[in-house]
C-alpha cells in the first residue's frame, strides 16, 4: 500500500526537524516532551498525520 504524496511530504518535513516517525510498522510519531523546535506548521503536519492518516502521537 503506497503512501499519498501529502503524507510523504509531511513525514519528510517532520523527520528533517528531528522528529522520529515510524511510518511503516506502527505508524507512530515520537516527539520528546521538551522539544521546542516545532512551530505551528509542524504541529499542523502532525495533526494531519494523526487525524487523517491513522498515525499515533507519542510524547
Secondary structure, DSSP 8 states (H G I E B T S, - for coil): ----HHHHHHHHHHHHTT-EEETTTT-EEE--TT-----HHHHHHHHHHHHHS--EEE-
